[in-house]
């Protein structure tokens, strides 16, 4: 009996000690270690932690004119975990002025995609001012629903879309990438253009605001008088070299055309104007309809979202001839007085390469050959350069030529401060070895000297090559941004201050080539580009345009090309213009380049306003653009379908396609290209 009483006493003592210990431990875990998330739940019930999105940096032109600014917009954000059965969807939709079905459809779509545990679902973006006003007064009635504000871009000049790019909400794929660890769901970031390249500078740093809520979740005021809040830091501003008036004029002249135009200050590499055609209103990629507009622009047959100035690859045509001349002069295979007896074509390789002039006088020396754009002359001096005896064989000679081209910034991306720049194509000995099984000579590539054949350049590269001639042998990498938050020495701009010296070509060689280009405008093929009181050095180009569609080589209408710089003695602007499918260089590209130069150097165009209107009103998008796009899209769709098919099924489908479409497709292409447009179809080379 004594043992039982003694044991019961011990048990009671342990019980009375254990209960307080358990309670203390429980309180410790609840209040200190927050097991089960009760602390977070309590805080969330009483506090609203609001992320303050900073305004993105403002973008200015060279004269501090605002090109791109911000407007505040609101997204409707829902926390599915807080949506209860009593949630009044009908009333919320009445405030939003939208059908309940639309709300339910969007809500279910996001739940299926992200699940019920996702904290914030951006249900509707960029609400209208009337929707925001109605919701702000009644938001407390909808638990789990919030209005999140952020900045949206506004273009004050309605131009520069291909330069600035656009912003969008970060994607799920990006959130999984360590590169985007800085961002959270619902954040916005630059997708392309300057918005993407300078994302770190433009985005700023978000702030946090702690707000007290009552039992009905209504905001009552700041928590602890705002002592815990942190302010959002606005993004850095960008000042560009861009001339807003010149940019707007250039875009207007590229309307309803396929092509691009680039203007650069040769002394700094600063881009003064940069436009792609066809143009589009950059405000289409802001606001609630951004997604729909983006789909339309991407599906448009004219490809307005293609950044042709850095992604379009073209044979440069005769605009390449000044570079051919520089190499020949530096190699010592010609002198400025060197002439060639052209009889209307080049016959040096046993087949005729046509020239638009007859009579040897038009190529009696280098200056005349440049002014008259003699094809024979430049085919010949190109061959002289790569066949120079000092190299021993043409393979080594071509490699030396290739090094010259790389020095000129060709065959590789130059490094402009917007993403996705292409490098073009400059063939070397390895290329021709693979094509001709190492059995080739200078005759296999003679037309390269006149800017045709395997050479492909971007319009940016063409403009930069003109900067090299204007500067007599150097260039700065073309770039848009002059200063970040007023700092022209910002770390991201350092590489644009470095001078790139080209080979060691003598100044006299550049002078002779520039003199020939001056004669082009004064009395040669580019007289359309003459400007009173300004000495313009230019070069026309008419580039052959061929595409392979459906296994056929289609020879389309030529591209119109023009490059120039001015004034001759003290160059302040260098320009390259490409207008696709439009014929001679002097017809369209030449006038546009000339008007750009006049606008920049004189601040206005007075006497040639009718020419400006002609350029603005001209519509040079041939109908076959839409036909080719339709064929290419169909072929791409069929290719995607075949990826998921068995080999036998692919073979059967191919046979069916061939038998059913051979006659109809060939007839269609023959009609549109041969009969309607006079464009010859050939077999693929």
C-alpha positions in Angstrom: 0.0 0.0 0.0 2.9 2.3 0.8 4.5 1.6 -2.5 1.3 2.4 -4.4 0.9 5.7 -2.5 4.5 6.6 -3.1 4.3 5.8 -6.9 1.0 7.8 -7.1 2.7 10.7 -5.5 5.6 10.6 -8.0 3.2 10.3 -10.9 1.2 13.4 -9.7 4.4 15.4 -9.3 5.6 14.4 -12.8 2.1 15.3 -14.2 2.1 18.8 -12.6 5.6 19.4 -13.8 5.1 18.0 -17.4 1.9 20.0 -18.1 3.6 23.5 -17.7 6.6 22.2 -19.7 4.4 21.1 -22.5 2.5 24.4 -22.5 5.8 26.4 -22.4 7.2 24.3 -25.3 4.0 24.7 -27.3 4.1 28.5 -26.8 7.7 28.5 -27.7 7.1 26.7 -30.9 4.1 28.8 -31.7 5.6 32.2 -30.9 9.3 31.7 -31.6 9.7 28.9 -34.1 6.2 29.4 -35.7 5.6 25.6 -36.3 2.4 25.3 -38.3 2.6 28.9 -39.7 0.3 30.3 -37.0 2.4 33.4 -36.6 2.3 34.0 -40.3 -1.4 33.5 -40.4 -1.9 35.9 -37.5 0.3 38.5 -39.1 -1.4 38.1 -42.5 -4.8 38.5 -40.8 -3.8 41.8 -39.2 -1.2 43.1 -41.6 -1.1 43.7 -45.3 2.5 43.6 -46.7 2.4 45.5 -49.9 5.2 45.3 -52.5 5.8 48.7 -54.0 6.9 48.4 -57.6 9.3 51.2 -58.7 8.8 53.2 -61.9 11.1 52.0 -64.6 13.8 54.5 -65.8 12.7 57.2 -68.2 14.3 57.3 -71.7 15.4 60.6 -73.2 16.7 61.6 -76.7 19.9 63.5 -77.3 18.2 66.8 -76.4 16.6 65.5 -73.2 13.2 65.1 -74.9 11.2 62.3 -73.2 10.7 59.4 -75.6 9.4 56.8 -73.1 7.8 57.4 -69.8 5.6 55.5 -67.3 1.9 55.3 -66.4 0.6 53.6 -63.3 -1.7 50.6 -64.0 -3.5 48.1 -61.7 -3.8 44.3 -61.9 -6.6 42.4 -60.1 -4.8 39.7 -58.0 -6.5 36.8 -56.2 -5.3 34.5 -53.5 -7.2 31.3 -54.1 -6.6 30.1 -50.5 -8.8 32.8 -49.2 -11.7 32.5 -51.7 -14.6 31.0 -49.8 -18.0 29.7 -50.8 -19.7 33.0 -49.9 -17.4 34.9 -52.4 -19.8 37.1 -54.3 -18.6 36.6 -57.9 -21.7 38.3 -59.4 -21.1 41.5 -57.5 -17.4 41.6 -58.3 -18.1 41.1 -62.0 -20.7 43.9 -61.8 -18.0 46.2 -60.5 -15.6 45.0 -63.2 -18.4 45.4 -65.8 -17.7 41.9 -67.3 -19.7 38.7 -67.7 -19.5 36.2 -64.8 -18.6 33.5 -67.4 -15.5 35.4 -68.4 -14.4 35.7 -64.8 -15.0 32.0 -64.1 -13.2 30.9 -67.2 -10.1 33.0 -66.4 -10.1 31.9 -62.8 -10.4 28.2 -63.7 -7.7 28.5 -66.3 -5.2 29.9 -63.8 -6.2 27.4 -61.1 -5.7 24.5 -63.5 -2.3 26.0 -64.5 -0.9 27.0 -61.0 -3.1 25.2 -58.4 -5.0 26.4 -55.4 -1.9 26.9 -53.3 -0.5 29.8 -55.4 -0.5 32.9 -53.3 -1.2 35.5 -56.0 -2.9 34.9 -59.3 -2.9 37.9 -61.6 -6.5 37.4 -62.8 -6.9 40.5 -64.9 -4.2 42.9 -65.9 -4.2 46.6 -66.7 -7.7 47.4 -65.4 -9.4 50.5 -66.7 -9.6 53.6 -64.5 -13.4 53.1 -64.0 -12.8 49.4 -62.9 -10.1 50.5 -60.4 -12.3 53.3 -59.0 -15.2 50.9 -58.4 -13.0 48.2 -56.8 -11.1 50.5 -54.5 -14.3 51.5 -52.8 -15.6 48.0 -52.3 -12.4 45.9 -52.1 -12.9 45.1 -48.4 -15.9 42.9 -49.3 -13.8 40.4 -51.3 -11.4 38.5 -49.1 -8.3 37.4 -51.0 -8.7 40.0 -53.7 -6.2 42.9 -54.1 -5.3 45.6 -56.5 -1.5 45.6 -57.3 -0.1 48.7 -59.0 2.9 48.7 -61.4 4.3 50.9 -64.1 3.4 50.4 -67.8 5.4 52.1 -70.6 4.1 55.0 -72.6 5.8 56.3 -75.8 5.4 60.0 -76.0 6.6 60.2 -79.6 4.9 57.1 -80.9 8.1 55.9 -82.4 11.1 53.8 -81.5 9.4 50.5 -80.8 12.1 48.4 -82.4 14.7 50.2 -80.3 13.0 50.3 -76.9 11.4 46.9 -77.0 8.6 46.1 -74.5 8.1 44.7 -71.0 6.0 41.8 -69.8 5.3 39.7 -66.7 8.1 37.2 -66.0 7.2 33.7 -67.3 7.1 30.5 -65.3 10.1 29.2 -67.3 12.1 32.3 -66.4 11.3 31.9 -62.7 12.9 28.5 -62.8 16.1 29.9 -64.2 18.7 30.9 -61.7 19.5 33.9 -64.0 16.2 35.4 -62.8 16.5 34.7 -59.1 16.0 38.4 -58.4 12.4 38.3 -59.6 9.1 37.0 -58.1 5.9 36.0 -59.7 4.0 39.1 -60.9 7.2 41.1 -61.6 7.7 42.7 -65.0 11.0 42.8 -67.0 12.3 43.8 -70.4 11.7 41.3 -73.2 13.8 42.8 -76.0 15.4 46.1 -77.2 16.9 48.5 -74.7 14.4 47.3 -72.1 16.1 44.0 -72.0 19.8 45.1 -72.5 19.6 47.6 -69.7 17.1 45.7 -67.6 19.2 45.9 -64.4 19.6 49.7 -64.8 15.9 50.4 -65.8 14.1 48.1 -63.3 14.9 50.0 -60.0 14.5 48.4 -56.6 11.0 47.6 -55.1 10.0 48.9 -51.7 7.7 47.4 -49.0 4.8 48.9 -47.1 3.2 47.4 -44.0 -0.5 48.3 -43.5 -2.9 47.5 -40.7 -6.2 45.7 -41.6 -9.4 45.4 -39.5 -11.5 42.2 -39.1 -13.1 42.9 -42.5 -9.7 43.2 -44.2 -10.1 46.9 -44.7 -6.9 49.0 -44.7 -6.8 51.2 -41.6 -3.5 52.8 -42.0 0.3 52.3 -41.8 1.7 49.8 -39.3 3.9 51.4 -36.6 3.5 54.7 -38.4 5.4 53.4 -41.4 8.7 53.0 -39.5 9.2 49.5 -41.0 8.4 50.6 -44.6 11.0 51.0 -47.3 10.7 53.2 -50.4 10.9 52.0 -53.9 14.0 53.2 -55.8 13.1 54.3 -59.4 15.0 52.8 -62.3 17.9 54.7 -63.8 17.2 57.0 -66.7 18.8 56.5 -70.1 19.9 59.4 -72.3 20.2 58.3 -76.0 22.1 59.7 -78.9 18.8 59.4 -80.8 17.3 62.4 -82.5 13.6 62.1 -81.8 12.6 64.3 -84.8 14.9 62.4 -87.2 13.6 59.1 -85.8 10.0 60.0 -86.4 10.8 61.2 -89.9 12.7 58.0 -90.7 9.9 55.8 -89.5 7.3 57.7 -91.5 9.4 57.2 -94.7 9.6 53.4 -94.0 5.9 53.0 -93.6 4.4 50.4 -96.0 7.9 49.2 -97.0 10.1 46.3 -96.0 13.5 47.4 -95.0 15.5 49.5 -92.5 17.5 52.6 -92.0 20.4 53.4 -89.6 22.1 56.7 -89.0 25.3 56.9 -86.8 27.5 59.7 -85.6 30.9 58.5 -86.9 32.9 60.3 -84.2 31.1 58.6 -81.3 29.3 55.5 -82.7 26.1 57.0 -81.2 23.0 55.9 -83.2 21.0 59.0 -84.4 18.1 57.1 -86.0 17.2 53.4 -86.3 14.1 52.3 -88.0 12.5 49.2 -89.5 9.8 48.9 -92.0 7.0 48.3 -91.8 6.7 50.4 -88.7 4.2 49.8 -85.9 2.8 51.9 -83.1 4.9 50.9 -80.0 2.0 51.7 -77.8 0.4 48.5 -79.2 2.7 46.6 -76.9 1.5 48.3 -73.7 -1.8 48.1 -71.9 -4.4 45.3 -71.6 -4.3 44.3 -75.3 -0.6 43.8 -75.4 -0.8 40.0 -75.7 -3.4 40.1 -78.5 -1.4 42.8 -80.4 1.8 40.9 -80.1 0.3 37.7 -81.6 -1.1 39.8 -84.5 2.3 41.5 -85.1 4.2 38.2 -85.0 1.7 36.5 -87.4 1.8 39.4 -89.9 3.3 38.4 -93.2 5.3 41.6 -93.4 7.1 40.7 -90.1 7.0 44.1 -88.4 8.6 42.5 -85.3 11.7 41.4 -87.2 14.5 43.8 -86.3 15.8 44.0 -89.9 18.5 46.5 -89.1 20.4 43.9 -87.1 18.7 40.6 -88.1 18.1 41.2 -91.8 20.9 39.7 -93.9 21.3 41.1 -97.4 23.8 41.0 -100.2 25.2 44.6 -100.0 25.4 45.0 -103.8 27.4 47.9 -105.0 27.5 49.5 -101.5 30.3 47.0 -100.9 32.5 48.3 -103.7 34.3 51.0 -101.6 35.5 48.2 -99.3 36.8 46.2 -102.2 38.6 49.3 -103.4 40.2 49.9 -100.0 41.6 46.4 -99.8 43.0 46.6 -103.4 44.7 49.9 -102.6 46.1 48.6 -99.4 47.4 45.4 -101.0 49.1 47.5 -103.7 47.5 45.6 -106.6 46.0 48.9 -107.9 46.7 52.6 -107.7 44.1 55.4 -107.7 44.8 55.8 -111.4 44.2 52.2 -112.3 41.7 51.7 -115.1 39.9 48.8 -116.6 38.5 48.5 -120.1 34.9 47.4 -119.4 32.9 46.6 -122.5 29.5 46.2 -120.8 30.5 43.2 -118.7 33.2 41.2 -117.1 34.5 38.3 -119.1 37.7 37.5 -117.2 36.4 34.1 -116.0 34.8 32.8 -119.2 31.3 33.9 -118.4 29.8 37.3 -118.5 29.0 39.3 -115.4 26.9 42.2 -116.6 27.6 45.9 -116.2 25.2 48.7 -116.8 27.7 50.9 -118.6 29.6 50.4 -121.9 32.8 51.9 -123.0 36.1 51.8 -121.0 36.0 55.5 -120.1 33.5 54.9 -117.3 36.1 52.9 -115.4 39.3 54.8 -116.5 40.4 55.2 -112.8 39.2 54.3 -109.3 37.2 57.5 -108.8 35.3 57.0 -112.1 34.7 53.3 -111.4 33.2 54.1 -108.0 31.1 57.0 -109.4 29.7 54.9 -112.2 29.6 51.7 -110.1 31.4 49.5 -112.7 30.8 45.8 -111.9 33.7 44.7 -114.1 36.2 46.9 -112.4 35.4 45.6 -108.9 35.2 41.9 -109.9 38.6 42.3 -111.4 40.3 44.2 -108.6 38.8 41.7 -106.0 40.5 38.9 -108.0 43.8 40.9 -108.1 43.7 41.2 -104.3 43.1 37.5 -103.4 45.4 36.3 -106.3 48.3 38.6 -105.2 51.6 36.7 -105.9 52.9 37.5 -102.4 50.4 35.0 -100.9 51.5 32.1 -103.0 48.0 30.8 -103.6 44.4 32.0 -103.6 43.6 30.1 -100.4 45.9 32.3 -98.4 44.9 35.4 -100.3 41.2 34.9 -99.5 42.1 34.4 -95.8 43.9 37.7 -95.8 40.8 39.3 -97.4 38.7 37.7 -94.7 40.8 39.3 -92.0 40.2 42.7 -93.6 36.5 42.1 -93.5 36.6 41.1 -89.9 38.5 44.3 -89.1 35.7 46.2 -90.9 33.2 44.7 -88.4 31.8 42.2 -90.9 31.1 38.5 -90.5 30.4 38.8 -86.7 28.1 40.8 -84.5 29.5 44.3 -83.8 28.1 44.5 -80.3 25.2 47.0 -80.4 23.4 47.5 -77.1 20.2 45.7 -78.0 20.0 41.9 -78.1 19.8 39.4 -81.0 22.2 41.0 -83.4 23.3 38.8 -86.3 26.8 38.7 -87.7 26.1 38.3 -91.4 28.3 36.1 -93.6 31.8 36.6 -94.9 33.1 33.4 -96.6 36.6 32.1 -96.1 38.8 29.3 -97.5 37.1 26.7 -95.3 33.7 27.5 -96.8 34.9 27.2 -100.4 36.8 24.1 -99.6 33.6 22.5 -98.4 31.6 23.7 -101.4 34.1 22.9 -104.1 36.0 20.1 -102.4 39.2 22.2 -102.2 39.2 22.7 -106.0 38.5 26.4 -106.5 40.0 29.7 -107.6 39.1 33.4 -107.7 36.7 32.9 -110.6 34.4 30.9 -108.3 33.8 34.1 -106.3 34.6 37.1 -108.5 31.1 38.6 -107.9 32.0 39.1 -104.2 34.0 42.1 -105.3 30.7 43.8 -106.4 28.8 42.8 -103.3 27.0 39.7 -104.5 27.5 36.0 -104.0 28.0 34.6 -100.5 28.5 38.0 -98.8 25.7 38.9 -96.4 25.6 42.0 -94.2 23.1 43.7 -91.9 22.2 47.3 -92.5 23.9 48.2 -89.2 27.2 46.7 -90.6 26.7 48.7 -93.8 26.3 51.9 -91.8 29.3 51.1 -89.6 31.5 50.4 -92.7 30.6 53.9 -93.9 31.7 55.3 -90.5 35.1 53.7 -91.1 35.5 55.4 -94.4 34.3 58.7 -92.9 36.8 58.4 -90.0 39.7 57.2 -92.3 40.2 53.9 -90.5 38.5 53.6 -87.2 35.1 53.1 -85.6 33.3 53.0 -82.3 30.8 50.2 -81.7 27.4 51.6 -82.7 25.2 52.1 -79.6 22.1 54.0 -78.4 22.8 55.0 -74.8 24.9 58.1 -74.1 24.5 58.1 -70.4 22.9 56.1 -67.5 21.4 58.4 -64.9 23.6 61.2 -66.3 26.8 59.1 -66.1 28.5 58.7 -69.5 31.2 56.6 -67.9 28.8 54.0 -66.5 30.4 50.5 -66.5 28.0 49.2 -69.1 29.1 51.9 -71.5 32.8 51.4 -71.2 33.2 49.2 -74.3 31.5 51.8 -76.4 34.3 54.3 -75.6 37.0 52.1 -77.1 38.3 53.1 -80.6 38.6 50.2 -83.0 41.4 50.8 -85.5 41.0 49.0 -88.8 44.1 47.3 -90.2 46.7 49.9 -91.1 45.2 51.2 -94.3 46.7 54.6 -95.3 44.6 57.8 -95.0 45.2 58.4 -98.7 43.4 55.2 -99.6 40.3 56.4 -97.6 40.6 59.8 -99.2 40.5 58.4 -102.8 37.6 56.1 -102.0 35.7 59.0 -100.4 36.4 61.2 -103.4 34.8 58.5 -105.6 31.8 58.4 -103.3 31.5 62.2 -103.5 31.5 61.9 -107.3 28.6 59.3 -107.0 26.4 61.9 -105.6 27.7 64.9 -107.5 27.6 63.4 -111.0 27.2 59.6 -110.8 24.5 57.0 -110.0 23.5 58.8 -106.7 22.6 62.3 -107.9 19.2 62.0 -106.2 21.0 62.4 -102.9 22.5 65.8 -103.5 21.8 68.4 -100.8 22.5 72.2 -101.4 25.5 73.4 -99.4 26.4 70.0 -98.1 29.0 67.7 -99.7 27.6 64.2 -99.5 29.6 61.0 -100.1 27.4 58.1 -101.1 27.2 54.8 -102.9 24.1 53.3 -104.5 23.5 49.6 -104.5 21.0 47.3 -106.4 21.3 43.9 -104.7 20.0 40.7 -106.3 17.3 39.0 -104.2 16.9 35.3 -104.3 15.0 32.9 -102.0 14.6 29.1 -101.9 10.9 28.2 -101.5 9.6 24.6 -101.8 12.9 23.5 -103.3 12.9 26.2 -106.0 15.2 29.1 -106.3 13.0 32.2 -106.8 14.6 35.3 -108.2 12.6 38.2 -106.7 12.8 41.9 -107.3 16.1 43.6 -106.3 16.7 45.4 -103.1 17.4 49.1 -103.2 20.5 50.0 -101.1 22.3 53.3 -100.3 25.1 54.3 -97.9 26.4 57.7 -97.4 28.2 60.1 -95.0 28.3 63.9 -94.8 29.8 66.5 -94.8 32.8 65.1 -96.6 35.4 67.2 -94.7 33.9 66.9 -91.2 31.6 63.9 -91.2 28.8 64.2 -88.6 26.4 61.5 -89.9 26.7 58.1 -91.7 23.6 56.4 -93.1 22.6 53.0 -94.5 19.2 52.4 -96.0 17.8 49.2 -97.4 14.4 48.9 -99.1 13.5 45.4 -100.0 12.0 44.4 -103.4 12.1 47.9 -104.8 14.6 48.1 -107.6 17.5 50.5 -108.0 19.4 52.1 -105.1 18.8 55.6 -106.4 15.0 55.1 -106.6 14.1 54.7 -102.9 17.0 54.1 -100.6 19.0 57.1 -101.9 16.3 59.7 -101.4 15.4 58.4 -97.9 19.1 58.5 -96.9 19.5 62.0 -98.3 16.4 63.3 -96.5 17.7 61.8 -93.2 21.0 63.6 -93.7 19.4 66.9 -94.4 17.0 66.7 -91.5 19.9 66.0 -89.1 22.3 68.6 -90.4 19.8 71.4 -91.1 17.1 70.5 -88.4 14.4 70.7 -91.0 13.5 70.0 -94.7 12.2 73.0 -96.6 12.5 72.7 -100.3 12.2 68.9 -100.6 9.0 68.4 -98.7 7.3 66.9 -101.9 10.0 64.3 -101.9 9.4 63.6 -98.2 5.7 63.1 -99.0 6.5 60.8 -101.9 8.6 58.6 -99.7 6.0 58.6 -96.9 3.1 57.8 -99.3 4.9 55.1 -101.3 3.7 51.5 -100.7 6.3 49.0 -101.8 5.2 45.7 -100.3 4.7 43.3 -103.3 1.8 40.9 -103.1 4.1 38.0 -103.3 5.2 38.8 -99.8 2.0 37.4 -98.5 2.1 34.4 -100.8 5.6 33.4 -99.7 4.7 33.9 -96.1 1.7 31.5 -96.5 3.9 28.9 -98.2 6.6 29.1 -95.5 4.0 28.9 -92.7 2.4 25.8 -94.2 5.8 24.2 -94.7 6.7 24.9 -91.1 3.4 23.5 -89.9 3.9 20.3 -91.9 7.5 20.0 -90.5 6.2 20.2 -87.0 3.5 17.6 -87.7 6.1 15.2 -89.1 8.3 15.4 -85.9 5.7 13.4 -84.0 5.0 10.9 -86.8 6.6 7.5 -87.6 9.0 7.2 -90.4 6.5 5.2 -92.5 3.8 7.8 -91.9 6.1 10.6 -92.9 6.9 8.8 -96.2 3.3 8.1 -96.9 2.3 11.8 -96.2 5.2 13.0 -98.4 4.0 10.8 -101.3 0.4 12.0 -100.9 1.5 15.7 -100.7 3.7 15.2 -103.8 0.9 13.6 -105.9 -1.9 15.9 -104.8 0.0 19.2 -104.7 2.6 18.9 -107.5 0.3 20.2 -110.2 -1.7 22.7 -108.2 1.3 24.2 -106.3 3.5 24.4 -109.3 0.7 26.0 -111.3 0.1 28.5 -108.5 3.7 29.5 -108.1 4.2 29.7 -111.9 1.2 31.9 -112.2 2.1 34.3 -109.4 5.8 34.5 -110.0 6.3 34.0 -113.7 3.1 35.2 -115.3 2.0 37.9 -112.9 5.3 39.3 -111.8 7.7 38.2 -114.5 9.9 36.4 -111.9 11.6 33.3 -113.1 11.7 30.0 -111.2 14.8 28.0 -111.4 15.9 24.7 -109.8 17.9 25.0 -106.6 21.6 25.4 -107.1 
